[in-house]
Amino acid sequence: MGSIFELIVVAENERQADYFFKAGVDEIKRLEALLSEFQDTSEISLINQNAGIRPVKVSDEVYNLLARCKQLSRVTQYAFDISIGPLKKLYNFKNQEFDFPSRDRIRRTLKLVGTEKMELHESNHVFIPVHGMKISLAAIGKGYAADCVRKIWLEMDLKAGVINASGDLTIIGEKALNKPWVAAIPDPDNKEKMFCYIPLKNKAIATSGDYEQFFLKDGIRYSHTIDPKNGLPLKGIKSVSVVSNSGELSDALATAVYVMGKKVGLHFINQVPHAYCLIIDENNEAVASRKLEFIRA
């Protein structure tokens, strides 16, 4: 899914740890085969290959995940969108100067975007009615995979562990010696340094930021995250971290809040039960939603 997974467990011995590791790796590989847009035989790829042609029958698991994606899109007023891919291809996020595509090109590409266009039919059939439109689970898939691994580990009676999906953490219990796990939020201007720390137990945290991919235009820094409503890259926020009870929800909401912006995003998160966020703006000022505790580095 374009992500690096790291699995961490607290176990009595190496043999027991390997037992948990194998189960986790097998589950991630299973989901990769279902959800990856980089594998031609995955269910997501088959949906994309048949865009504008015919509906594709998928598993209950993928159908239900896509249904939740549509629901998240509506709830976030379409700030979360799994069909954003064609817009991203218009930009060159190589941390250097770049000219915007023409308004006409953006307008034409926007016709290929909109999770609400995706149709969920009876008997688990999914149809994208617009030829050239594609869906990607990049903004939710790794969080969902982490939740699946956590579910399996809990069924296996693991007491403590972490699924690290490219820096997004889904956590079980506490570290050894009854100490909480701690999520480190990198400095947006220097990923080798830490900006702050957030202690966590039985939670998941996901961060959306422009650490790796952005571009400059007239001295203004634009994120690789695109607003699905107008097709333009975002500015004004460097990082959004969302804490919730699930990796899937944290993953999706981190992107959605980034798109919403600081004021609207904070207001939105404060309405979501058991969800919290930390936003670092363009001036490196940190603002947190209600009840989120963090420790400055």
N, C-alpha and C positions, 0 to 999 in steps of 0.2 A: 504493500500500500504506500510505498515511498517513504516509509518510516523505519527507524531503527528501534527495536525493542530490547530492553534490558530487564531481566527478571531477578528479583532479590527476595530471598526467603530467610526467615529465622528458623533454623532446624536443629535437631539434636546432633546430627552427624552428616557427613557428605552423602552417604547413601540415601538418607531420607530427603536431603535437599534435591538430589538428582531425580528422585521420584516426583517431586513437585515440578521441577524444571521441565522434565519430559512432557508432562501433561500440559503445561503452559505453552511450550513450543508447538506441540501437536495442534492445539486449539488455534493458535495464531496462523499456522500453515493452512488449516482448514478454512479459516475466514478469508485468508489471502486468496484462495482459489475461488471463493464466492464473490468477493467484493472488489478485488483489484481492477482498476481500469487499465493496468499494464499487462494483464493476462488476457489474451484474445478469447479464451474459453470461459472466463468468469461470467456470472449472471449479469453483472453491471455492463460488461463489454458487449454481451449479446443484446442487451436493451439498446445500447448506443448504436450498434451495427444495424439495427432494424428501425432506427428513427425515421419516421415518415413512411415506413413500409408496412409494418404489422406489429401487433402486440406480441410480447414474449412471456411465456409462462415461467415463473420463478418459484423458488421455495417459499414456504411460509415465513421463514426467518428473514429473507431479503424483502419480501412483500411488506411485512410488518415494520421493518426498519425504514423502508421508503415511505410508508404511511406516516410514521413519526416525523420524518423529514418534512413532509407536506404540512403537518400540524405545526412543527417548529417554525416553518416559514410564515404561516399565517399569524401565529402568536407574536412573532418578532416583527410583524408588519413588513415582511419580506426582506428583512435585513440578513437573514440566514437563507442562503440559496445554493443548492447543490448543482446548479446548471451554469455556474459562473465561468467555466473553463474557456469558452470562446472569447470572452472579454480579456482574459489574462494574456491570451496570445497576441493581443494588440500592443502589449507593452514589453519593454526590455528592462527587466529589473536586475541590472548589473552594477548597482551602486555608482552610477556615473550619469553625466548629463544625457538628456534624451528629449526628443520632441514628441508632443502629444499626437496621436492619430487624428485625422480630420473628424469633424463633428458628424459628417455624413457616414463615415466608416463606423463610428461608434453607434450611430443610430441604426444602421443596418445590422450590426452585430447584436444589438439589444433584442432584436426579433428572435434570436436563438436562445435567449435567457428567460428564465422564469420557472421555478419549481412548480408553480400552480398549473403550468401547461401539462405537466406529466399526468397521465391518466392511469388510475388504478381500477382495473376491471374485475369482474367476477372470476372466480377460479384461479386467483393469483396471477392474472395477466397484467403486464405493465406495458404501457405504450407512450412513446414520445412522438407526438404528431408532427413535429417540425423537422424536416430533413436538415441534417447538419448540426442539430442540437445534441448535446451530450450531458450526461450527469456524472458526477464524481463525488465519492464519499470522503474526500481528503479532509473535510472539516468536521467529520463525525466518526469516520470508520475506525480510526485508531483508538478513540475513546470507547467505542462499542466493543472492540476486540479486548481492551483492557477489562471491561466489565465482565465479559465472558470468561476470561481467565480467572478473575477474582471469584466468580460464581463456582467454577470448578474447584478452585483451591479451597474455598469454604466447605464445599461438599466433601473434600478430602480431609477436612479438619485441620487445615493450616491455621495457625494462630496469629502469624504476623508475616507480612511481606509487602512488596511494592512491584507494580508493573509500571515501568518507565517507557513510555511511547514517545520517543523523540523529545524528551523533556517534560511531557505531560505525565503526571503521577496519579495512579489509582492505588489506594493504600488499604491494607488490612492491619488492624491492631496497632501495636507499638513495637519499637525496636527492643533489643535486649536491654535488660536492667530497667524496664518500665519507662523508657524515655520516648517521647513522641518523635515521629518522623518529622523532618523539617524540609519544606520546599524552599529552595533558593531561587529568587527572582533575579536574573542577570541585569546589570546596568545596561540600559538601551544603547549607550554610546560605546560600551566596552564589555563585550560578553565574557571576557576573562575576569571581570570584577562583579561582585554581587551588589545589588541595590538594596534588597531586604530579604527577610526570612519569614515564612509562615508555618507555624507548627500545625500538624495535622494528625488526626486519628480517624480511621474508617471513613475517609473522605477522598474526593478526587479533585485535582486541580489541573487546569489547562491554561496555557498562555498563548495569546495571539499577538505578534509583534513584528516590527520591521527590522529585527536584528540582522537577518541574513540577506533579505531582498528588499531593496528600495531603489529609487532613482531621484536625481536632483533636476529641478527645472527652475531657472532664475533664482537659484540659491535656496529654493524651498524643497524640503525633503518629503517625498511621497512614498507611502507604503505600497507593498505588493498586493495588499487587500483592496479589492475593487467594490465600489458601491453598485449593487446589482440594479439599482433604480435608474442611475444616470450613466453608468459605465465608466466613471472616473475613479482614479486611485485616491485613497484617503490621505488626509493630512491632519495634523493637530494632536494626534495620539501616537505614542511610540510603543505602548504595550498595554495589553489587557489580560489580567489573570482572573479566572473564575473558579471558585470553589463550590462544589455541590456534592450530593450523595452518589453521583454516577459519573464515570468518565465520559460517557456519551453526551450527557447534558452539559457538562463543563466544556467539552470540546466545541459543541455547537454554539453555546452562549458566548464563549470567548470571541468567536468571529462576529456574532450578531451585535454584541455590545461595541466592538470596535467600529462596526459600520454605523451604529446609531449615534456615536459620539459621546462625549463625556456626560453632558447634562441628561440627555434622554436615556443613555445607557444606565446611569446610576439609578435614575427613577424607575426604570424597567426592572433592574435586578432587585431593587428593594420591594417589588411586588411579587417576586418569585419565592415561594417557601423553600427554606433550607439552601438558598443560593446566595453567594457573596462575591464581590469582585474588588479588585485593586486596579486602578487606572494610572498609568504614568503618561503625562501629557508632553507636548513638544518642548515645554520648559523644564522638564524633568521633575515636575511637581507630582507627588503621589496623592491620590484621593481614593478613599475606601468607602464601600457601601456600609450600611449598618451592620454591626456585630462582627466585622472582620478585624482580627487582631494581626498585626505584623510588626516585625522588629527591623528597624533600619540597620543596615550593615555599617 
